[in-house]
Amino acid sequence: MLQYNFRGLSLSYKNSPVEIREKVALSDIDIQFLINQWKQLEDIQDIFVISTCNRTELYYASETNYQTQLLNDIKNYKKIDFDLSNYFIAFESPEHASEHLFSVALGLESQVVGDLQIINQVKRSYQISADCNIAGTFLHRLLHSIFFTNKKVTQETCFRSGAASTSYASVELIDDFATQIKNPQLLVVGIGEIGSDVVKNLKDNFAGKVTIINRTLEKAKQLAEQTNFDYANWEDLETEIEKADIIVCSVAKNEPLITKKLLEKIKIHSYKYFIDLSMPRSIEPNIEDISGVVLYNIDQIQNKANEALQKRIIAIPDVKAIMHQSLEEFYDWSKEMEISPTIQKLKNALEQIRQEELDRYAKKISDGEMLLIEQITKNMMQKIIKLPTLQLKAACKRGEADSLIEVLSDLFNLEKNNQEKSWIG
């Protein structure tokens, strides 16, 4: 069992509806503000906060349980009028907190299993902690273990292959179309939940022009500003379709919005690709009767996503095996770090004895002899320290380090300066 007091608090889609999650969601600026506030607490360190559309999670190291204070600080900062403790799950042991963060970062806890974006969100949150100078040895090692494990999962399993959500599968298809077109122009019609997800997933990833059209112009304008894309009036739909190479439509409508009759009025110089993400369908199936028009519907997109999802689900046991191996290695490192102060104290005690003895004979021997004796005594000290170090490391793995630390401390009077036995990273 780890002695380091690493704790976690988690609110996610599993126990909180979107109405709660959106009120608790924290921007990067929010996270920076709260971390800088929390790091003033007396014995807190290794603060890590991640907030996405599906979760808000806090991790920290402290002998004090700050759960009530941290949640109240979020509540006051976000002006929330309900009790956050009803929604946050606590991970009190360092093992549970570490394993949960591993699972989150690898995508095992994601709404879409194997989510491709979560690892980048974890990296961004880690950078914030580092910038705020609140990431200690333990958190650095934990996050780098996670990043290494994620790379291993990607290389050795099919957990990261394919797009496993409708919006990701749509973006993957858009990318396939775009590679065939010089300076591609994309039109997104309707920005409900799935349309918005497509637009957000295209941000920084689409090498062409993107235009957004929505019945509510203000909503299109806001999303366009967030993503640095263009927007157009609903009344200009026909004109924008004519200009676009790829058209994504997700409009809730009883009758098709884009019809064969509408497209027959438009000049189609090469191929036009249509993706219908609506149910009921918002694009007439018979538009493919027009030369140069290609249509994909929601079923075709979801079939593609479901195939990828099944592959990921099959890979979960392999992912968990890799994760648990990495966790064991991390726990071994953490336990060894608990005994590092004792090893260092033992080295210091032996070095003090060595120096005192050398000083006694310094005036009786030549400089050349002193250099030789210096080397001989250093080698002797290294050999003397080797066995206790190996025994301490072995005792750590057995969970029996405390008794051996006590024996060594008494034997060499290592606590004479009232130094603490426990490791603080």
C-alpha positions as MATLAB code, in Angstrom:
seq = 'MLQYNFRGLSLSYKNSPVEIREKVALSDIDIQFLINQWKQLEDIQDIFVISTCNRTELYYASETNYQTQLLNDIKNYKKIDFDLSNYFIAFESPEHASEHLFSVALGLESQVVGDLQIINQVKRSYQISADCNIAGTFLHRLLHSIFFTNKKVTQETCFRSGAASTSYASVELIDDFATQIKNPQLLVVGIGEIGSDVVKNLKDNFAGKVTIINRTLEKAKQLAEQTNFDYANWEDLETEIEKADIIVCSVAKNEPLITKKLLEKIKIHSYKYFIDLSMPRSIEPNIEDISGVVLYNIDQIQNKANEALQKRIIAIPDVKAIMHQSLEEFYDWSKEMEISPTIQKLKNALEQIRQEELDRYAKKISDGEMLLIEQITKNMMQKIIKLPTLQLKAACKRGEADSLIEVLSDLFNLEKNNQEKSWIG';
ca = [
       0.000    0.000    0.000;
       1.340    3.433   -0.957;
       2.035    5.872    1.895;
       1.747    8.962   -0.320;
      -1.598   10.707    0.260;
      -2.815   11.126   -3.323;
      -6.586   11.639   -3.605;
      -9.156   12.119   -6.363;
     -12.635   13.605   -6.856;
     -14.655   12.714   -9.943;
     -17.884   13.978  -11.507;
     -18.763   12.364  -14.841;
     -21.528   11.432  -17.261;
     -21.923    8.193  -15.296;
     -23.463    9.935  -12.308;
     -24.346   13.454  -13.521;
     -26.664   14.713  -16.287;
     -25.437   17.271  -18.796;
     -27.305   20.057  -16.925;
     -25.041   19.460  -13.912;
     -21.838   18.863  -15.885;
     -22.130   22.100  -17.849;
     -22.468   24.135  -14.642;
     -19.391   22.518  -13.103;
     -17.281   22.579  -16.295;
     -14.023   24.527  -15.929;
     -12.101   26.351  -18.651;
      -8.294   26.439  -18.686;
      -8.456   29.918  -17.134;
     -10.812   28.624  -14.410;
      -8.432   25.743  -13.664;
      -5.424   28.065  -13.429;
      -7.295   30.381  -11.049;
      -8.433   27.555   -8.758;
      -5.048   25.813   -8.718;
      -3.298   29.050   -7.771;
      -5.837   29.485   -4.986;
      -5.528   25.899   -3.722;
      -1.744   25.787   -3.766;
      -1.791   28.329   -0.936;
      -3.201   25.629    1.356;
      -0.632   24.571    3.922;
       0.141   20.946    3.019;
      -1.271   20.452   -0.474;
       0.725   19.538   -3.585;
       0.505   17.669   -6.894;
      -2.767   19.358   -7.901;
      -4.209   18.169  -11.210;
      -7.585   19.220  -12.670;
      -9.218   17.999  -15.879;
     -12.556   19.215  -17.211;
     -14.241   18.047  -20.432;
     -17.819   17.855  -21.684;
     -18.155   14.487  -19.933;
     -16.286   15.000  -16.667;
     -14.666   17.335  -14.153;
     -12.035   15.725  -11.932;
      -9.626   16.972   -9.249;
      -6.545   15.203   -7.918;
      -4.242   16.357   -5.140;
      -1.788   15.100   -2.527;
      -2.215   15.995    1.129;
      -2.449   14.414    4.557;
      -5.529   16.604    5.020;
      -8.800   15.678    3.302;
      -9.712   18.910    1.496;
     -12.772   17.530   -0.302;
     -15.298   19.900    1.308;
     -13.137   22.979    0.810;
     -12.248   22.232   -2.825;
     -15.857   21.560   -3.802;
     -17.060   24.669   -1.954;
     -14.431   26.746   -3.759;
     -15.724   25.487   -7.119;
     -19.307   26.071   -6.007;
     -18.582   29.682   -5.003;
     -16.398   30.402   -8.035;
     -18.977   29.053  -10.497;
     -21.938   30.470   -8.492;
     -23.564   27.026   -8.227;
     -26.694   26.683   -6.086;
     -26.594   22.934   -5.323;
     -24.441   20.614   -3.216;
     -21.556   19.294   -5.336;
     -20.836   16.476   -2.900;
     -23.990   14.766   -4.209;
     -22.299   14.329   -7.592;
     -18.564   13.962   -6.947;
     -17.172   10.503   -6.155;
     -14.104   10.445   -3.877;
     -11.035    8.233   -4.334;
      -9.341    8.300   -0.941;
      -6.501    5.838   -1.506;
      -3.557    6.691   -3.787;
      -4.006    3.346   -5.573;
      -7.649    4.032   -6.426;
      -6.960    7.644   -7.439;
      -3.979    6.648   -9.621;
      -5.827    3.768  -11.290;
      -8.867    5.945  -12.005;
      -6.721    8.652  -13.617;
      -5.024    5.952  -15.709;
      -8.433    4.637  -16.842;
      -9.682    8.128  -17.687;
      -6.580    9.073  -19.668;
      -6.587    5.825  -21.676;
     -10.251    6.245  -22.623;
     -11.571    3.297  -20.607;
     -13.937    5.628  -18.718;
     -15.034    7.622  -21.788;
     -18.613    7.738  -23.036;
     -17.199    6.602  -26.380;
     -14.776    3.864  -25.343;
     -11.217    4.656  -26.406;
     -11.935    8.362  -26.966;
      -9.085    9.767  -29.065;
      -9.258   13.271  -27.590;
      -8.995   12.548  -23.857;
      -5.216   11.935  -23.791;
      -4.603   15.381  -25.331;
      -6.927   16.931  -22.757;
      -4.935   15.197  -19.997;
      -1.687   16.554  -21.466;
      -3.117   20.081  -21.538;
      -4.218   19.828  -17.897;
      -0.798   18.482  -16.924;
       0.815   21.489  -18.606;
      -1.392   23.812  -16.534;
      -0.269   22.100  -13.308;
       3.360   22.366  -14.417;
       2.946   26.048  -15.354;
       1.393   26.705  -11.923;
       4.427   25.000  -10.335;
       2.269   22.523   -8.422;
       3.311   19.270  -10.162;
       5.698   17.361   -7.913;
       7.763   14.214   -8.368;
       4.805   11.878   -7.825;
       2.500   13.603  -10.348;
       5.270   13.965  -12.938;
       6.029   10.258  -12.749;
       2.339    9.280  -12.755;
       1.507   11.346  -15.857;
       4.586   10.211  -17.769;
       3.704    6.592  -16.913;
       0.246    7.263  -18.357;
       1.640    8.792  -21.563;
       4.033    5.863  -22.025;
       1.187    3.377  -21.450;
      -1.061    5.195  -23.936;
       1.661    4.913  -26.577;
       2.037    1.211  -25.814;
      -1.745    0.668  -26.064;
      -1.769    2.439  -29.443;
       1.106    0.337  -30.762;
       0.082   -3.070  -29.387;
      -3.754   -3.091  -29.552;
      -6.559   -1.943  -31.863;
      -8.050    0.168  -29.048;
      -7.210    3.409  -30.843;
      -8.112    2.320  -34.373;
     -11.082    3.758  -36.235;
     -13.673    6.371  -35.315;
     -16.038    5.009  -32.676;
     -18.582    7.832  -32.472;
     -20.899    9.237  -35.125;
     -19.241   12.652  -35.104;
     -15.702   11.197  -35.237;
     -16.718    8.781  -37.993;
     -18.188   11.719  -39.913;
     -14.978   13.713  -39.553;
     -12.973   10.706  -40.717;
     -15.182   10.466  -43.811;
     -14.876   14.222  -44.420;
     -11.094   13.870  -44.285;
     -11.258   11.052  -46.852;
     -13.257   13.274  -49.217;
     -11.066   16.332  -48.588;
      -7.868   14.534  -49.610;
      -9.344   14.143  -53.111;
     -10.097   17.872  -53.497;
      -7.792   20.843  -53.968;
      -8.731   23.628  -51.505;
     -11.854   21.814  -50.243;
     -14.865   23.802  -49.047;
     -17.086   22.283  -46.378;
     -20.592   23.381  -45.424;
     -22.153   22.290  -42.101;
     -25.924   22.769  -42.054;
     -27.511   22.623  -38.594;
     -25.518   22.703  -35.367;
     -27.446   20.682  -32.840;
     -25.422   18.361  -30.613;
     -23.995   16.179  -33.392;
     -23.468   19.068  -35.827;
     -21.624   21.041  -33.143;
     -19.459   18.011  -32.331;
     -18.498   17.662  -36.003;
     -17.534   21.345  -36.219;
     -15.490   21.217  -32.999;
     -13.694   18.068  -34.110;
     -12.796   19.754  -37.401;
     -11.106   22.654  -35.593;
      -7.356   22.660  -36.315;
      -7.770   19.457  -38.364;
      -9.395   20.538  -41.656;
      -7.171   21.978  -44.370;
      -9.810   23.996  -46.167;
     -12.674   26.438  -45.704;
     -15.558   25.602  -43.346;
     -18.863   27.483  -43.364;
     -21.609   27.035  -40.756;
     -25.312   27.606  -41.419;
     -28.005   27.382  -38.760;
     -31.595   28.573  -38.479;
     -30.537   30.674  -35.486;
     -27.853   32.954  -36.908;
     -26.467   33.944  -33.495;
     -25.723   30.314  -32.626;
     -23.858   29.839  -35.937;
     -21.925   33.056  -35.304;
     -20.868   31.991  -31.788;
     -19.626   28.574  -32.919;
     -17.835   30.139  -35.900;
     -16.018   32.530  -33.566;
     -14.996   29.662  -31.255;
     -13.547   27.642  -34.130;
     -12.319   30.405  -36.478;
     -14.675   29.199  -39.214;
     -17.087   31.196  -41.401;
     -20.867   31.397  -41.064;
     -23.693   32.348  -43.409;
     -27.384   33.251  -43.298;
     -29.995   30.515  -43.499;
     -31.467   32.282  -46.529;
     -28.188   31.711  -48.405;
     -28.370   27.909  -48.082;
     -28.739   27.247  -51.819;
     -25.810   29.525  -52.694;
     -23.578   27.946  -50.024;
     -24.431   24.413  -51.211;
     -23.405   25.409  -54.723;
     -20.022   26.682  -53.463;
     -19.291   23.702  -51.181;
     -17.572   20.438  -52.111;
     -18.715   18.590  -48.971;
     -22.060   19.208  -47.245;
     -22.866   17.855  -43.774;
     -26.524   18.192  -42.789;
     -27.991   17.525  -39.327;
     -31.277   19.411  -39.287;
     -34.288   18.139  -37.333;
     -37.084   18.338  -39.894;
     -40.044   16.154  -40.859;
     -39.461   16.766  -44.572;
     -36.074   16.671  -46.356;
     -34.303   20.026  -46.421;
     -31.991   19.201  -49.344;
     -33.924   17.712  -52.253;
     -33.228   16.475  -55.744;
     -35.284   19.386  -57.077;
     -33.062   21.874  -55.193;
     -29.827   20.335  -56.473;
     -31.057   20.242  -60.065;
     -30.999   24.047  -59.991;
     -27.332   24.042  -58.913;
     -24.318   23.750  -61.182;
     -22.215   20.731  -60.198;
     -18.850   20.989  -61.894;
     -17.258   17.960  -60.214;
     -18.224   15.720  -57.313;
     -20.332   16.917  -54.392;
     -20.315   14.798  -51.244;
     -23.313   14.868  -48.907;
     -23.403   13.440  -45.358;
     -26.859   13.214  -43.771;
     -26.649   12.933  -39.973;
     -30.350   13.546  -39.345;
     -33.161   11.256  -38.274;
     -35.655   11.657  -39.937;
     -33.358   12.176  -42.908;
     -32.868   15.764  -44.050;
     -31.515   14.872  -47.518;
     -33.546   13.031  -50.155;
     -31.947    9.670  -51.012;
     -32.610   10.131  -54.733;
     -30.136   13.049  -55.026;
     -27.624   10.396  -56.102;
     -29.550   10.196  -59.374;
     -27.776   13.455  -60.218;
     -24.401   12.988  -61.854;
     -21.481   13.766  -59.524;
     -23.523   13.555  -56.278;
     -22.521   11.087  -53.539;
     -24.617   10.616  -50.390;
     -23.867    8.932  -47.049;
     -26.648    8.550  -44.467;
     -26.651    8.150  -40.683;
     -26.862    4.340  -40.818;
     -23.755    4.069  -42.971;
     -21.857    6.407  -40.637;
     -23.023    4.583  -37.495;
     -22.151    1.186  -38.977;
     -18.638    2.460  -39.495;
     -18.555    3.765  -35.910;
     -20.013    0.544  -34.485;
     -17.416   -1.599  -36.249;
     -14.642    0.507  -34.693;
     -16.364    0.410  -31.289;
     -16.607   -3.400  -31.352;
     -12.888   -3.644  -32.115;
     -12.172   -1.368  -29.159;
     -14.414   -3.347  -26.819;
     -12.654   -6.577  -27.825;
      -9.306   -4.888  -27.057;
     -10.307   -3.773  -23.516;
      -8.818   -6.826  -21.706;
      -5.480   -6.234  -23.466;
      -5.593   -2.525  -22.584;
      -6.323   -3.311  -18.928;
      -3.471   -5.823  -18.823;
      -1.033   -3.216  -20.152;
      -2.439   -0.622  -17.748;
      -2.115   -2.870  -14.685;
       1.445   -3.759  -15.623;
       2.271   -0.034  -15.822;
       0.487    0.600  -12.518;
       2.521   -2.135  -10.817;
       5.738   -0.572  -12.111;
       4.544    2.844  -10.930;
       3.624    1.478   -7.491;
       7.065   -0.176   -7.200;
       8.698    3.145   -8.030;
       6.459    4.988   -5.536;
       7.258    2.525   -2.758;
      10.975    2.801   -3.465;
      10.690    6.580   -3.303;
       9.266    6.192    0.219;
      12.564    4.670    1.371;
      14.825    7.062   -0.575;
      15.140    9.488    2.394;
      16.331    6.599    4.609;
      18.861    5.480    1.992;
      20.091    9.066    1.654;
      20.379    9.436    5.452;
      22.351    6.188    5.608;
      24.678    7.417    2.864;
      25.137   10.719    4.702;
      25.882    8.901    7.997;
      28.498    6.664    6.361;
      29.984    9.591    4.457;
      30.332   11.527    7.711;
      32.205    8.591    9.304;
      34.430    8.317    6.218;
      35.265   12.020    6.203;
      35.999   12.065    9.948;
      38.462    9.178    9.588;
      40.145   10.754    6.561;
      40.520   14.031    8.450;
      42.268   12.178   11.324;
      45.029   10.915    9.035;
      45.170   13.771    6.489;
      48.387   15.267    7.944;
      50.186   11.902    8.152;
      49.953   10.900    4.471;
      50.930   12.418    1.127;
      48.500   13.921   -1.400;
      48.955   10.907   -3.671;
      48.199    8.503   -0.837;
      45.158   10.586    0.112;
      43.753   10.298   -3.420;
      44.173    6.522   -3.333;
      42.592    6.191    0.127;
      39.756    8.485   -0.981;
      38.949    6.164   -3.871;
      39.294    2.989   -1.760;
      36.979    4.257    1.018;
      34.399    5.496   -1.485;
      34.311    2.064   -3.127;
      33.990    0.415    0.293;
      31.096    2.699    1.212;
      29.263    1.913   -2.020;
      29.587   -1.824   -1.348;
      28.428   -1.414    2.259;
      25.343    0.575    1.214;
      24.426   -1.807   -1.613;
      22.973   -4.647    0.488;
      20.781   -2.467    2.783;
      19.473   -0.677   -0.324;
      18.545   -3.951   -2.047;
      16.971   -5.248    1.167;
      14.933   -2.058    1.579;
      13.678   -2.235   -2.016;
      12.710   -5.877   -1.584;
      10.957   -5.046    1.697;
       9.034   -2.287   -0.101;
       7.603   -4.757   -2.596;
       6.546   -6.983    0.298;
       5.050   -4.015    2.151;
       7.521   -4.539    5.038;
       9.795   -1.516    4.640;
       8.721    0.263    7.838;
      10.310   -2.274   10.202;
      13.611   -2.297    8.281;
      13.673    1.517    8.147;
      13.215    1.547   11.931;
      16.104   -0.897   12.461;
      18.467    1.088   10.226;
      17.405    4.367   11.819;
      18.148    3.034   15.306;
      21.367    1.311   14.265;
      22.885    4.399   12.631;
      20.973    7.015   14.672;
      19.526    8.395   11.422;
      16.822   10.409   13.161;
      19.206   12.397   15.346;
      18.209   15.588   13.538;
      14.484   14.755   13.814;
      14.210   14.256   10.084;
      10.893   12.780    8.897;
      10.730    9.149    7.842;
       8.003    9.587    5.264;
       8.731   10.655    1.712;
       7.202   13.859    0.424;
       7.457   14.216   -3.375;
];
